[in-house]
């Protein structure tokens, strides 16, 4: 019985996947596992950034008049949704109340009806844990009676092009 040569894996459209394949093929390397971890982190961050864009689009549907969603920093360093504001800082929604209705197709696409604030907080937490970095709310959109002018105030920019 003759052994057939194993076909080489086709290059992936995702370079991190190729890096994982290379390190799997070279298990003799003393850092093969670490190299795979780095490649997976890179892959995860890319997917998380794509998910952040999808989440931003969802927030635009929920709050079409908002320019930013302001995040509150919890004591453990994680974020939760605080309020949606216009570009000039007028609050259009506080996340301690019910959310606007989400179109049925979007609700299904997001799985478990993301209209519950805890689910939205969970999505923000997952994005943060995966390495997504949230920008700071611009001074023009801050309510200076509530917000410090200079501190980092994490937010999601809804004004950027989709």
DSSP file (Angstrom, degrees, kcal/mol; ACC not computed):
  #  RESIDUE AA STRUCTURE BP1 BP2  ACC     N-H-->O    O-->H-N    N-H-->O    O-->H-N    TCO  KAPPA ALPHA  PHI   PSI    X-CA   Y-CA   Z-CA
    1    1 A X              0   0    0      0, 0.0     2,-0.4     0, 0.0     0, 0.0   0.000 360.0 360.0 360.0 124.3    0.0    0.0    0.0
    2    2 A X        -     0   0    0      1,-0.0     2,-0.4     0, 0.0     0, 0.0  -0.730 360.0-124.4 -94.8 143.3    1.5    3.3   -1.1
    3    3 A X        -     0   0    0     -2,-0.4     2,-0.3     1,-0.0     3,-0.0  -0.717  19.8-134.5 -88.6 130.1    0.8    6.4    1.0
    4    4 A X        -     0   0    0     -2,-0.4     2,-0.1     1,-0.1     3,-0.0  -0.608  28.8-106.1 -80.5 140.4   -0.7    9.4   -0.8
    5    5 A X        -     0   0    0     -2,-0.3     2,-0.4     1,-0.1    -1,-0.1  -0.424  35.5-114.5 -65.4 142.4    0.9   12.7   -0.1
    6    6 A X        -     0   0    0     -2,-0.1    -1,-0.1     1,-0.1     2,-0.1  -0.642  32.6-115.9 -77.4 127.6   -1.3   14.9    2.1
    7    7 A X        -     0   0    0     -2,-0.4     2,-0.1     1,-0.1    -1,-0.1  -0.384  32.5-109.9 -64.7 140.7   -2.5   18.0    0.3
    8    8 A X        -     0   0    0      1,-0.1    -1,-0.1    -2,-0.1     2,-0.1  -0.415  38.2-100.1 -68.4 144.1   -1.1   21.2    1.7
    9    9 A X        -     0   0    0     -2,-0.1     2,-0.1     1,-0.1    -1,-0.1  -0.406  39.8-112.8 -64.7 137.8   -3.7   23.4    3.4
   10   10 A X        -     0   0    0      1,-0.1    -1,-0.1    -2,-0.1     2,-0.0  -0.445  39.7 -95.3 -68.7 144.8   -4.9   26.2    1.3
   11   11 A X        -     0   0    0     -2,-0.1     2,-0.2     1,-0.1    -1,-0.1  -0.355  44.1-126.1 -60.0 140.8   -3.9   29.6    2.5
   12   12 A X        -     0   0    0      2,-0.2    -1,-0.1     1,-0.1     6,-0.1  -0.505   8.2-128.2 -86.9 156.3   -6.6   31.2    4.6
   13   13 A X  S    S+     0   0    0     -2,-0.2     2,-0.7     1,-0.1    -1,-0.1   0.654 101.9  68.2 -73.4 -15.1   -8.2   34.6    4.0
   14   14 A X  S >> S-     0   0    0      1,-0.1     4,-1.3     2,-0.0     3,-1.3  -0.915  74.7-155.6-108.1 109.5   -7.4   35.3    7.6
   15   15 A X  H 3> S+     0   0    0     -2,-0.7     4,-2.0     1,-0.3     5,-0.1   0.809  92.2  61.8 -55.7 -32.1   -3.6   35.5    8.2
   16   16 A X  H 3> S+     0   0    0      1,-0.2     4,-2.0     2,-0.2    -1,-0.3   0.867 100.4  53.9 -63.5 -34.7   -3.9   34.6   11.9
   17   17 A X  H <> S+     0   0    0     -3,-1.3     4,-2.4     2,-0.2    -1,-0.2   0.908 106.8  51.5 -65.0 -41.2   -5.4   31.2   10.8
   18   18 A X  H  X S+     0   0    0     -4,-1.3     4,-2.4     1,-0.2    -2,-0.2   0.898 108.2  52.0 -61.0 -39.7   -2.3   30.6    8.7
   19   19 A X  H  X S+     0   0    0     -4,-2.0     4,-2.3     2,-0.2    -1,-0.2   0.892 108.5  50.9 -64.2 -39.0   -0.1   31.4   11.6
   20   20 A X  H  X S+     0   0    0     -4,-2.0     4,-2.2     2,-0.2    -2,-0.2   0.925 110.4  49.4 -63.2 -43.8   -2.0   28.9   13.7
   21   21 A X  H  X S+     0   0    0     -4,-2.4     4,-2.0     1,-0.2    -2,-0.2   0.904 109.7  51.8 -61.5 -41.6   -1.5   26.2   11.0
   22   22 A X  H  X S+     0   0    0     -4,-2.4     4,-1.2     1,-0.2    -1,-0.2   0.929 111.8  45.1 -62.9 -45.4    2.2   26.9   10.8
   23   23 A X  H  < S+     0   0    0     -4,-2.3    -1,-0.2     1,-0.2    -2,-0.2   0.838 110.6  54.3 -70.9 -30.6    2.7   26.6   14.6
   24   24 A X  H >< S+     0   0    0     -4,-2.2     3,-0.6     1,-0.2    -1,-0.2   0.883 108.3  50.3 -65.8 -36.3    0.6   23.4   14.6
   25   25 A X  H 3< S+     0   0    0     -4,-2.0     2,-0.4     1,-0.3    -1,-0.2   0.770 110.7  50.9 -71.2 -25.5    2.8   21.9   11.9
   26   26 A X  T ><  +     0   0    0     -4,-1.2     3,-1.8     1,-0.2    -1,-0.3  -0.498  61.5 152.9-112.9  62.2    5.9   22.8   13.9
   27   27 A X  T <   +     0   0    0     -3,-0.6     5,-0.2    -2,-0.4    -1,-0.2   0.646  64.0  74.8 -65.7 -13.8    5.1   21.3   17.3
   28   28 A X  T 3  S+     0   0    0     -3,-0.2    -1,-0.3     4,-0.1     2,-0.1   0.732  71.5 104.3 -71.1 -19.5    8.8   20.9   18.0
   29   29 A X  S X  S-     0   0    0     -3,-1.8     3,-1.4    -6,-0.2     4,-0.3  -0.388  74.4-137.6 -63.7 135.0    9.1   24.7   18.6
   30   30 A X  T 3  S+     0   0    0      1,-0.3    -1,-0.2     2,-0.1     4,-0.1   0.658 104.1  42.0 -68.5 -12.6    9.4   25.4   22.3
   31   31 A X  T 3> S+     0   0    0      1,-0.1     4,-2.6     2,-0.1    -1,-0.3   0.062  75.6 118.1-119.9  24.4    6.9   28.3   21.9
   32   32 A X  H <> S+     0   0    0     -3,-1.4     4,-2.0     1,-0.2     5,-0.1   0.915  79.0  46.9 -60.4 -44.5    4.4   26.7   19.5
   33   33 A X  H  > S+     0   0    0     -4,-0.3     4,-2.2     1,-0.2    -1,-0.2   0.916 113.0  49.1 -64.7 -42.4    1.5   27.0   22.0
   34   34 A X  H  > S+     0   0    0      1,-0.2     4,-2.4     2,-0.2    -1,-0.2   0.897 108.7  53.1 -65.0 -39.2    2.3   30.6   22.8
   35   35 A X  H  X S+     0   0    0     -4,-2.6     4,-2.2     1,-0.2    -1,-0.2   0.895 109.1  49.9 -61.7 -39.7    2.5   31.4   19.1
   36   36 A X  H  X S+     0   0    0     -4,-2.0     4,-2.8     2,-0.2    -2,-0.2   0.902 108.2  53.3 -64.9 -40.1   -1.0   29.9   18.7
   37   37 A X  H  X S+     0   0    0     -4,-2.2     4,-2.5     2,-0.2    -2,-0.2   0.932 109.8  47.8 -59.9 -45.8   -2.3   32.0   21.6
   38   38 A X  H  X S+     0   0    0     -4,-2.4     4,-2.1     1,-0.2    -1,-0.2   0.914 112.5  48.7 -61.9 -42.6   -0.9   35.2   19.9
   39   39 A X  H  X S+     0   0    0     -4,-2.2     4,-2.2     1,-0.2    -1,-0.2   0.899 111.9  49.2 -64.6 -40.3   -2.5   34.2   16.6
   40   40 A X  H  X S+     0   0    0     -4,-2.8     4,-3.1     2,-0.2    -2,-0.2   0.886 108.7  53.0 -66.5 -38.7   -5.8   33.5   18.3
   41   41 A X  H  X S+     0   0    0     -4,-2.5     4,-2.6     2,-0.2    -1,-0.2   0.912 109.9  48.4 -61.0 -41.8   -5.7   36.8   20.1
   42   42 A X  H  X S+     0   0    0     -4,-2.1     4,-2.0     2,-0.2    -2,-0.2   0.914 113.3  47.1 -64.5 -43.0   -5.2   38.6   16.8
   43   43 A X  H  X S+     0   0    0     -4,-2.2     4,-2.2     2,-0.2    -2,-0.2   0.918 112.3  50.3 -63.5 -44.7   -8.1   36.7   15.2
   44   44 A X  H  X S+     0   0    0     -4,-3.1     4,-2.8     1,-0.2    -2,-0.2   0.909 109.1  51.0 -61.5 -44.0  -10.3   37.4   18.2
   45   45 A X  H  X S+     0   0    0     -4,-2.6     4,-2.5     2,-0.2    -1,-0.2   0.913 109.3  50.9 -62.8 -41.7   -9.6   41.1   18.2
   46   46 A X  H  X S+     0   0    0     -4,-2.0     4,-1.7     1,-0.2    -1,-0.2   0.920 113.4  44.7 -60.8 -44.0  -10.4   41.3   14.4
   47   47 A X  H  X S+     0   0    0     -4,-2.2     4,-2.5     2,-0.2    -2,-0.2   0.892 112.3  52.6 -66.7 -39.4  -13.7   39.5   15.0
   48   48 A X  H  X S+     0   0    0     -4,-2.8     4,-2.3     1,-0.2    -2,-0.2   0.883 107.6  51.2 -65.0 -38.7  -14.5   41.7   18.1
   49   49 A X  H  X S+     0   0    0     -4,-2.5     4,-1.5     2,-0.2    -1,-0.2   0.883 110.8  48.7 -66.3 -37.1  -13.9   44.9   16.1
   50   50 A X  H  X S+     0   0    0     -4,-1.7     4,-1.8     2,-0.2    -2,-0.2   0.912 111.7  49.3 -66.3 -42.0  -16.3   43.6   13.4
   51   51 A X  H  X S+     0   0    0     -4,-2.5     4,-2.6     1,-0.2    -2,-0.2   0.855 106.1  57.3 -64.4 -34.7  -18.8   42.8   16.1
   52   52 A X  H  X S+     0   0    0     -4,-2.3     4,-2.3     2,-0.2    -1,-0.2   0.881 105.5  50.4 -63.8 -37.6  -18.4   46.3   17.6
   53   53 A X  H  X S+     0   0    0     -4,-1.5     4,-2.0     2,-0.2    -1,-0.2   0.908 111.5  47.8 -65.4 -41.4  -19.3   47.8   14.2
   54   54 A X  H  X S+     0   0    0     -4,-1.8     4,-1.9     2,-0.2    -2,-0.2   0.899 111.9  49.8 -65.1 -40.3  -22.4   45.6   14.1
   55   55 A X  H  X S+     0   0    0     -4,-2.6     4,-2.3     2,-0.2    -2,-0.2   0.889 108.6  52.5 -65.1 -40.0  -23.3   46.6   17.7
   56   56 A X  H  X S+     0   0    0     -4,-2.3     4,-2.1     1,-0.2    -1,-0.2   0.903 107.9  51.6 -62.4 -41.2  -22.8   50.2   16.8
   57   57 A X  H  X S+     0   0    0     -4,-2.0     4,-1.6     2,-0.2    -1,-0.2   0.892 108.6  51.6 -62.3 -39.2  -25.3   49.8   13.9
   58   58 A X  H  X S+     0   0    0     -4,-1.9     4,-2.1     1,-0.2    -2,-0.2   0.921 109.1  49.7 -62.2 -44.4  -27.8   48.2   16.3
   59   59 A X  H  X S+     0   0    0     -4,-2.3     4,-2.6     1,-0.2    -2,-0.2   0.854 106.1  56.8 -64.5 -34.4  -27.4   51.2   18.7
   60   60 A X  H  < S+     0   0    0     -4,-2.1    -1,-0.2     2,-0.2    -2,-0.2   0.886 107.5  48.6 -63.0 -37.7  -28.0   53.5   15.7
   61   61 A X  H >< S+     0   0    0     -4,-1.6     3,-0.5     1,-0.2    -2,-0.2   0.920 114.6  45.0 -66.9 -43.1  -31.3   51.8   15.0
   62   62 A X  H 3< S+     0   0    0     -4,-2.1     2,-0.2     1,-0.3    -2,-0.2   0.863 129.3  24.2 -68.1 -36.1  -32.3   52.0   18.7
   63   63 A X  T ><  +     0   0    0     -4,-2.6     3,-1.7    -5,-0.2    -1,-0.3  -0.599  65.7 165.8-132.3  70.3  -31.3   55.7   19.1
   64   64 A X  T <  S+     0   0    0     -3,-0.5    -1,-0.1     1,-0.3    -2,-0.1   0.757  80.0  51.8 -62.2 -24.3  -31.3   57.4   15.7
   65   65 A X  T 3  S+     0   0    0     27,-0.0    -1,-0.3    21,-0.0     2,-0.2   0.543  92.4  97.7 -88.2  -7.0  -31.1   60.8   17.3
   66   66 A X    <   -     0   0    0     -3,-1.7    20,-0.3    -7,-0.2     3,-0.1  -0.530  48.9-170.9 -85.0 148.4  -28.1   60.0   19.4
   67   67 A X  S    S+     0   0    0     18,-3.1    91,-2.6     1,-0.3    92,-0.8   0.649  74.5  14.6-102.6 -25.6  -24.5   60.8   18.5
   68   68 A X  E     -AB  85 157A   0     17,-2.3    17,-2.7    89,-0.2     2,-0.5  -0.989  57.9-140.8-147.9 151.0  -22.9   58.8   21.3
   69   69 A X  E     -AB  84 156A   0     87,-1.9    87,-2.5    -2,-0.3     2,-0.4  -0.985  29.3-143.5-111.4 119.9  -23.6   56.1   23.9
   70   70 A X  E     -AB  83 155A   0     13,-3.5    12,-2.9    -2,-0.5    13,-1.3  -0.660  10.9-149.7 -86.6 135.3  -21.9   56.9   27.1
   71   71 A X  E     -A   81   0A   0     83,-3.0     2,-0.4    -2,-0.4    10,-0.2  -0.813   4.4-140.6-105.3 145.2  -20.5   54.0   29.1
   72   72 A X  E     -A   80   0A   0      8,-3.5     8,-1.9    -2,-0.4     2,-0.6  -0.870  16.3-130.0-104.0 137.7  -20.1   54.0   32.9
   73   73 A X  E     -A   79   0A   0     -2,-0.4     6,-0.2     6,-0.2     2,-0.1  -0.775  22.6-146.6 -89.0 121.6  -17.0   52.4   34.4
   74   74 A X    >   -     0   0    0      4,-3.4     3,-1.9    -2,-0.6    -1,-0.0  -0.321  30.6 -99.4 -78.0 168.3  -17.9   49.9   37.2
   75   75 A X  T 3  S+     0   0    0      1,-0.3    -1,-0.1     2,-0.1    -2,-0.0   0.762 123.3  55.1 -60.1 -27.3  -15.7   49.4   40.2
   76   76 A X  T 3  S-     0   0    0      2,-0.1    -1,-0.3     1,-0.0     3,-0.1   0.345 121.8-104.3 -90.4   7.2  -14.1   46.3   38.7
   77   77 A X  S <  S+     0   0    0     -3,-1.9     2,-0.1     1,-0.3    -2,-0.1   0.390  82.1 123.2  89.3  -4.0  -13.1   48.2   35.5
   78   78 A X        -     0   0    0     -5,-0.1    -4,-3.4     1,-0.1    -1,-0.3  -0.456  56.1-121.5 -86.2 165.3  -15.8   46.8   33.2
   79   79 A X  E     -A   73   0A   0     -6,-0.2     2,-0.3    42,-0.1    -6,-0.2  -0.743  23.4-177.2-108.3 153.2  -18.2   49.0   31.4
   80   80 A X  E     -A   72   0A   0     -8,-1.9    -8,-3.5    -2,-0.3     2,-0.2  -0.974  39.9 -92.1-140.1 156.2  -22.0   49.3   31.3
   81   81 A X  E     +A   71   0A   0     -2,-0.3   -10,-0.2    36,-0.2     3,-0.1  -0.462  43.1 170.0 -69.5 135.4  -24.3   51.5   29.2
   82   82 A X  E     -     0   0A   0    -12,-2.9    13,-2.4     1,-0.4     2,-0.3   0.790  54.3 -26.7-110.2 -59.4  -25.1   54.7   31.0
   83   83 A X  E     -AC  70  94A   0    -13,-1.3   -13,-3.5    11,-0.2     2,-0.5  -0.994  45.9-124.0-158.9 156.2  -26.9   57.0   28.5
   84   84 A X  E     -AC  69  93A   0      9,-2.9     8,-3.0    -2,-0.3     9,-1.5  -0.909  36.6-176.9-103.3 133.5  -27.4   57.9   24.9
   85   85 A X  E     -AC  68  91A   0    -17,-2.7   -18,-3.1    -2,-0.5   -17,-2.3  -0.907  25.2-115.8-131.0 156.6  -26.6   61.6   24.0
   86   86 A X    >   -     0   0    0      4,-2.3     3,-1.8    -2,-0.3   -20,-0.1  -0.256  46.9 -92.9 -76.9 175.0  -26.8   63.9   21.0
   87   87 A X  T 3  S+     0   0    0      1,-0.3    55,-0.1     2,-0.1    -1,-0.1   0.730 129.6  51.0 -64.8 -20.3  -23.6   65.4   19.6
   88   88 A X  T 3  S-     0   0    0     53,-0.1    -1,-0.3     2,-0.1    53,-0.1   0.357 124.9-101.3 -98.7   6.7  -24.2   68.5   21.8
   89   89 A X    <   +     0   0    0     -3,-1.8     2,-0.4     1,-0.3    -2,-0.1   0.466  68.9 147.8  96.0   2.2  -24.7   66.4   25.0
   90   90 A X        -     0   0    0      1,-0.1    -4,-2.3    52,-0.0     2,-0.3  -0.581  50.0-123.1 -73.0 126.9  -28.4   66.3   25.3
   91   91 A X  E     +C   85   0A   0     -2,-0.4    -6,-0.3    -6,-0.2     3,-0.1  -0.558  34.5 172.1 -73.2 127.3  -29.5   63.0   26.9
   92   92 A X  E     +     0   0A   0     -8,-3.0     2,-0.3     1,-0.4    -7,-0.2   0.560  69.2  13.1-109.1 -16.0  -32.0   61.1   24.7
   93   93 A X  E     -C   84   0A   0     -9,-1.5    -9,-2.9   -30,-0.1     2,-0.4  -0.927  57.2-153.4-160.4 136.6  -32.1   57.9   26.7
   94   94 A X  E >   -C   83   0A   0     -2,-0.3     3,-1.3   -11,-0.2   -11,-0.2  -0.930  22.0-136.7-106.6 136.3  -30.9   56.7   30.1
   95   95 A X  T 3  S+     0   0    0    -13,-2.4   -12,-0.1    -2,-0.4   -14,-0.1   0.289  92.5  79.7 -82.1  13.3  -30.2   53.0   30.3
   96   96 A X  T 3  S+     0   0    0    -14,-0.2    -1,-0.3     2,-0.1     2,-0.2   0.422  93.0  58.2 -93.2   1.5  -32.0   52.5   33.7
   97   97 A X  S <  S-     0   0    0     -3,-1.3    20,-0.2     1,-0.2    -4,-0.0  -0.591 103.4 -63.8-117.4-178.9  -35.3   52.5   31.8
   98   98 A X        -     0   0    0     -2,-0.2     2,-0.2     1,-0.1    -1,-0.2  -0.303  51.5-123.3 -67.4 151.6  -36.9   50.4   29.1
   99   99 A X        -     0   0    0     16,-0.6     3,-0.1     1,-0.1    -1,-0.1  -0.555  30.3 -93.9 -90.2 157.4  -35.4   50.4   25.6
  100  100 A X        -     0   0    0     -2,-0.2    -1,-0.1   -38,-0.1     2,-0.1  -0.306  56.5 -85.6 -61.9 155.8  -37.1   51.3   22.4
  101  101 A X        -     0   0    0     -3,-0.1     2,-0.4     1,-0.1    -1,-0.1  -0.369  41.3-139.2 -65.0 142.6  -38.6   48.4   20.5
  102  102 A X        -     0   0    0     -3,-0.1     5,-0.1    -2,-0.1    13,-0.1  -0.862  28.1 -99.6-103.2 136.5  -36.2   46.7   18.1
  103  103 A X     >  -     0   0    0     -2,-0.4     4,-2.4     1,-0.1     3,-0.5  -0.251  35.3-116.7 -53.5 143.2  -37.4   45.6   14.7
  104  104 A X  H  > S+     0   0    0      1,-0.2     4,-2.4     2,-0.2     5,-0.2   0.847 112.1  53.9 -53.0 -42.8  -38.2   41.9   14.7
  105  105 A X  H  > S+     0   0    0      1,-0.2     4,-2.2     2,-0.2    -1,-0.2   0.893 111.2  45.5 -64.3 -39.0  -35.5   40.9   12.2
  106  106 A X  H  > S+     0   0    0     -3,-0.5     4,-2.0     2,-0.2    -1,-0.2   0.894 110.3  54.2 -69.9 -38.6  -32.8   42.6   14.2
  107  107 A X  H  < S+     0   0    0     -4,-2.4     6,-0.5     1,-0.2    -2,-0.2   0.922 111.9  44.6 -60.1 -43.7  -34.1   41.0   17.4
  108  108 A X  H >< S+     0   0    0     -4,-2.4     3,-1.5     1,-0.2    -1,-0.2   0.908 110.4  54.6 -66.0 -41.7  -33.8   37.6   15.8
  109  109 A X  H 3< S+     0   0    0     -4,-2.2    -1,-0.2     1,-0.3    -2,-0.2   0.838 108.4  49.2 -62.7 -32.7  -30.4   38.3   14.4
  110  110 A X  T 3< S-     0   0    0     -4,-2.0     2,-1.2     1,-0.2    -1,-0.3   0.356 102.7-141.2 -90.1   5.9  -29.1   39.3   17.8
  111  111 A X  S <  S+     0   0    0     -3,-1.5     2,-1.5    -5,-0.1    -1,-0.2  -0.586  79.0  44.6  82.0 -98.1  -30.5   36.1   19.3
  112  112 A X  S    S-     0   0    0     -2,-1.2     4,-0.3     1,-0.1    -1,-0.1  -0.495 114.7 -89.5 -90.0  67.8  -31.8   36.8   22.8
  113  113 A X    >   -     0   0    0     -2,-1.5     3,-0.9    -6,-0.5     6,-0.2   0.802  38.5-153.0  29.4  86.9  -33.8   40.0   22.3
  114  114 A X  T 3  S+     0   0    0      1,-0.3     6,-0.2    -7,-0.2    -1,-0.2   0.349  73.4  98.9 -71.3  10.4  -31.0   42.6   23.0
  115  115 A X  T 3   +     0   0    0      4,-0.1   -16,-0.6   -13,-0.1     2,-0.5   0.453  60.3  92.1 -77.6   2.1  -33.7   45.1   24.1
  116  116 A X  S X> S-     0   0    0     -3,-0.9     4,-1.6    -4,-0.3     3,-1.1  -0.861  79.6-135.7 -95.9 126.8  -32.9   44.2   27.7
  117  117 A X  H 3> S+     0   0    0     -2,-0.5     4,-2.6     1,-0.3   -36,-0.2   0.820 102.2  57.5 -53.5 -36.0  -30.2   46.5   29.2
  118  118 A X  H 3> S+     0   0    0      1,-0.2     4,-2.2     2,-0.2    -1,-0.3   0.872 104.8  51.9 -65.6 -34.4  -28.3   43.7   30.8
  119  119 A X  H <> S+     0   0    0     -3,-1.1     4,-2.1     2,-0.2    -1,-0.2   0.915 110.1  48.5 -65.5 -41.8  -27.9   42.0   27.5
  120  120 A X  H  X S+     0   0    0     -4,-1.6     4,-2.3    -6,-0.2    -2,-0.2   0.909 111.3  50.2 -64.5 -40.9  -26.5   45.2   26.0
  121  121 A X  H  X S+     0   0    0     -4,-2.6     4,-2.6     1,-0.2    -1,-0.2   0.894 108.7  53.2 -61.4 -38.9  -24.2   45.5   29.0
  122  122 A X  H  X S+     0   0    0     -4,-2.2     4,-2.5     2,-0.2    -2,-0.2   0.899 107.5  50.3 -64.0 -40.8  -23.1   41.9   28.4
  123  123 A X  H  X S+     0   0    0     -4,-2.1     4,-2.5     2,-0.2    -1,-0.2   0.933 110.8  49.2 -62.9 -45.2  -22.3   42.7   24.8
  124  124 A X  H  X S+     0   0    0     -4,-2.3     4,-2.6     1,-0.2    -2,-0.2   0.914 111.6  50.2 -59.8 -42.3  -20.2   45.7   25.8
  125  125 A X  H  X S+     0   0    0     -4,-2.6     4,-2.7     2,-0.2    -2,-0.2   0.897 110.0  49.5 -62.9 -41.2  -18.4   43.5   28.4
  126  126 A X  H  X S+     0   0    0     -4,-2.5     4,-1.7     2,-0.2    -2,-0.2   0.911 111.8  48.3 -64.1 -42.1  -17.7   40.8   25.8
  127  127 A X  H  <>S+     0   0    0     -4,-2.5     5,-2.4     2,-0.2     4,-0.3   0.920 113.0  48.0 -64.3 -43.1  -16.3   43.4   23.3
  128  128 A X  H ><5S+     0   0    0     -4,-2.6     3,-1.5     1,-0.2    -2,-0.2   0.926 110.7  51.0 -62.3 -45.1  -14.1   45.0   26.1
  129  129 A X  H 3<5S+     0   0    0     -4,-2.7    -1,-0.2     1,-0.3    -2,-0.2   0.810 106.4  55.9 -63.1 -29.8  -12.8   41.5   27.2
  130  130 A X  T 3<5S-     0   0    0     -4,-1.7    -1,-0.3    -5,-0.2    -2,-0.2   0.500 128.4 -95.4 -83.0  -3.4  -11.9   40.7   23.6
  131  131 A X  T < 5 +     0   0    0     -3,-1.5     2,-0.2    -4,-0.3    -3,-0.2   0.483  69.7 151.3 107.8   3.3   -9.8   43.9   23.3
  132  132 A X      < -     0   0    0     -5,-2.4     2,-0.5    -6,-0.2    -1,-0.3  -0.507  34.4-147.6 -68.2 133.0  -12.1   46.5   21.8
  133  133 A X        -     0   0    0     -2,-0.2     2,-0.4    21,-0.0    -1,-0.0  -0.904   6.4-145.9-106.2 126.7  -11.0   50.0   23.0
  134  134 A X        -     0   0    0     -2,-0.5    22,-0.1     1,-0.1    20,-0.0  -0.731  16.4-124.2 -93.9 139.4  -13.7   52.5   23.4
  135  135 A X  E     -D  155   0A   0     20,-0.6    20,-2.5    -2,-0.4     2,-0.4  -0.170  28.7-100.0 -72.9 171.7  -13.0   56.2   22.6
  136  136 A X  E     -D  154   0A   0     18,-0.2    18,-0.2     1,-0.1     2,-0.1  -0.760  40.5-101.1 -95.8 141.3  -13.6   59.0   25.1
  137  137 A X        -     0   0    0     16,-3.1    16,-0.1    -2,-0.4     5,-0.1  -0.389  44.0-113.2 -59.9 127.2  -16.7   61.2   24.8
  138  138 A X    >   -     0   0    0     -2,-0.1     3,-1.4     1,-0.1     4,-0.3  -0.260  21.3-116.6 -62.2 151.6  -15.8   64.5   23.1
  139  139 A X  G >  S+     0   0    0      1,-0.3     3,-1.7     2,-0.2    -1,-0.1   0.864 113.2  61.2 -57.9 -38.4  -16.0   67.6   25.3
  140  140 A X  G 3  S+     0   0    0      1,-0.3    -1,-0.3     3,-0.1    -2,-0.1   0.755 106.0  47.6 -62.0 -23.9  -18.8   69.1   23.1
  141  141 A X  G <  S+     0   0    0     -3,-1.4     2,-0.3   -52,-0.1    -1,-0.3   0.363  92.4 103.9 -99.1   4.6  -21.0   66.1   23.9
  142  142 A X    <   -     0   0    0     -3,-1.7     2,-1.0    -4,-0.3   -52,-0.0  -0.647  69.0-135.6 -90.3 143.1  -20.4   66.2   27.7
  143  143 A X    >>  -     0   0    0     -2,-0.3     4,-3.8     1,-0.1     3,-2.3  -0.848  18.6-161.1 -90.9 101.3  -22.8   67.5   30.2
  144  144 A X  T 34 S+     0   0    0     -2,-1.0    -1,-0.1     1,-0.3     5,-0.1   0.583  86.2  65.5 -69.7  -8.1  -20.4   69.5   32.3
  145  145 A X  T 34 S+     0   0    0      3,-0.1    -1,-0.3     1,-0.1     3,-0.1   0.723 123.0  17.3 -76.7 -22.0  -22.8   69.6   35.2
  146  146 A X  T <4 S+     0   0    0     -3,-2.3     2,-0.3     1,-0.1    -2,-0.2   0.736 119.9  62.4-114.6 -42.1  -22.3   65.8   35.5
  147  147 A X  S  < S-     0   0    0     -4,-3.8     2,-0.2     1,-0.0    -1,-0.1  -0.671  78.0-119.7 -98.3 142.9  -19.1   64.9   33.5
  148  148 A X        -     0   0    0     -2,-0.3    -3,-0.1     1,-0.1    -5,-0.1  -0.576  22.2-134.2 -72.3 140.5  -15.6   66.0   34.2
  149  149 A X  S    S+     0   0    0     -2,-0.2    -1,-0.1     1,-0.2    -7,-0.1   0.822  97.1  29.4 -66.3 -32.7  -14.2   67.9   31.2
  150  150 A X  S    S+     0   0    0      2,-0.1    -1,-0.2   -11,-0.0     3,-0.1   0.616  92.0 102.0-110.7 -14.9  -10.9   66.1   31.1
  151  151 A X  S    S-     0   0    0      1,-0.1     2,-0.5   -15,-0.0    -4,-0.0  -0.305  82.4 -95.2 -74.5 157.8  -11.4   62.6   32.4
  152  152 A X        -     0   0    0    -16,-0.1     2,-0.5     1,-0.0    -1,-0.1  -0.594  43.1-178.1 -68.8 120.4  -11.6   59.5   30.2
  153  153 A X        -     0   0    0     -2,-0.5   -16,-3.1   -16,-0.1   -81,-0.1  -0.891  22.4-136.9-123.9  97.2  -15.3   58.9   29.7
  154  154 A X  E     + D   0 136A   0     -2,-0.5   -83,-3.0   -18,-0.2     2,-0.3  -0.210  34.7 161.7 -60.6 141.9  -15.7   55.8   27.5
  155  155 A X  E     -BD  70 135A   0    -20,-2.5   -20,-0.6   -85,-0.2     2,-0.5  -0.974  40.2-120.6-153.7 164.3  -18.3   56.0   24.8
  156  156 A X  E     -B   69   0A   0    -87,-2.5   -87,-1.9    -2,-0.3     2,-0.6  -0.967  30.8-134.4-111.5 121.2  -19.4   54.5   21.5
  157  157 A X  E     +B   68   0A   0     -2,-0.5   -89,-0.2   -89,-0.2     3,-0.2  -0.654  25.6 176.4 -80.8 114.8  -19.4   56.9   18.6
  158  158 A X  S    S+     0   0    0    -91,-2.6   -90,-0.2    -2,-0.6    -1,-0.2   0.467  71.9  70.8 -94.0  -4.1  -22.6   56.6   16.6
  159  159 A X  S    S+     0   0    0    -92,-0.8    -1,-0.2     2,-0.1     3,-0.1   0.707  73.4 101.5 -86.3 -20.3  -21.7   59.5   14.2
  160  160 A X  S    S-     0   0    0    -93,-0.2     0, 0.0    -3,-0.2     0, 0.0  -0.303  87.6 -93.0 -66.1 148.2  -19.0   57.6   12.4
  161  161 A X              0   0    0      1,-0.2    -1,-0.1     0, 0.0    -2,-0.1  -0.302 360.0 360.0 -60.6 142.6  -19.8   56.2    9.0
  162  162 A X              0   0    0     -3,-0.1    -1,-0.2    -4,-0.1  -105,-0.1   0.487 360.0 360.0 -69.5 360.0  -21.0   52.6    9.0
